[in-house]
Every structure is written in C-alpha cells, then in structure tokens.
Amino acid sequence: MQKEKIGMIYKRCDRCRKRLPPGTKCTCTNQRHKEYDRYARDKKADDFYHSRQWDKAREDAIAYYNGMDIYSYYILNKIEYGDTVHHIVPLKEDWSKRADKDNLIYLTESNHQQIHKAMREGQHDEIIKLLQGAAERYRREFNKQTSVR
C-alpha cells in the first residue's frame, strides 16, 4: 500500500464510503453507470436521442435561436451562446412534442442544469411557463414563424 502523506485531506465516496485522495474518482462510479443503464434509463427516450429525428430537431432549434440562449437573453439579461437543446415540456410528460420546435429551446449547460434543478425542487409548472413565455417572446420580437412538425 502506498504511504499516506501526513496532513492530507481525504474525501469519502458518497456511494461506497471509500476514502479517496482529493481530485480522484471512486472506481464504483463505473458500476453505478452500468446499473443506471440497466435498470433506470428510459430506453425509448435514449433511442430518440440517438435518432436522425432528434439530430434534425436539434439542428433546427439551434438555427432557429441563432445559437443564442434565450433564457439568458430574456431572464438574465445576458447574451450567451447555448450548448444544449432542452425540451420545455419534458419527454416523459408529452412524447408527441419530442421534435416540436415550439417545445425546444437552446440553453447554456449551466442554465440547463439550473432549470432541471428548479423543476426537481417543486418549481416545475413555473419553469415551463417561464420558458414558454421566453420562447413566445422570441417568436414575436424576431418574427419567427411557429410550426408544429
């Protein structure tokens, strides 16, 4: 076993409680991902996210919003380029809107994570209304046509 440095601060793995040096990941994370894929991942959604239909809808959404994060633009009053296409109404709630451009917005990864966190913490309906309002405002202000695929 490797000699431990005196005074080194360790962290504990949240899953298996193994003691880890700073800046390292526990080996149990690979097993966690395998278990998630096997038991929890939504196969139907995963197949959609690897389809040509999603690739096209994603490309169209990015072009529609000119690569701009409209949450940052309207809510945070900042101009930022997005990273992630997000479903305003989640797939699990309305599968029929999975490729509907009116249900897709482009976000920075940071905003995407904040939005999902707020939705998990009980602000689900408020976030959907906020995002729908931002998308509608963008359509009005930039004279974008709405269409359902």
Salt bridges, closest charged atoms under 4 A:
GLU4 OE2 - ARG19 NH2 2.47
GLU35 OE1 - ARG15 NH2 2.52
ASP37 OD1 - ARG41 NE 2.64
ASP46 OD1 - HIS50 ND1 3.54
ASP47 OD1 - LYS43 NZ 2.96
ASP60 OD1 - LYS56 NZ 2.97
ASP60 OD2 - ARG149 NH2 2.62
GLU93 OE2 - HIS124 NE2 2.44
ASP102 OD1 - ARG139 NH1 3.53
GLU109 OE2 - HIS112 ND1 3.87
GLU121 OE2 - LYS117 NZ 3.97
ASP125 OD1 - HIS124 ND1 3.01
GLU136 OE1 - ARG139 NE 3.30
GLU141 OE2 - ARG137 NE 2.75
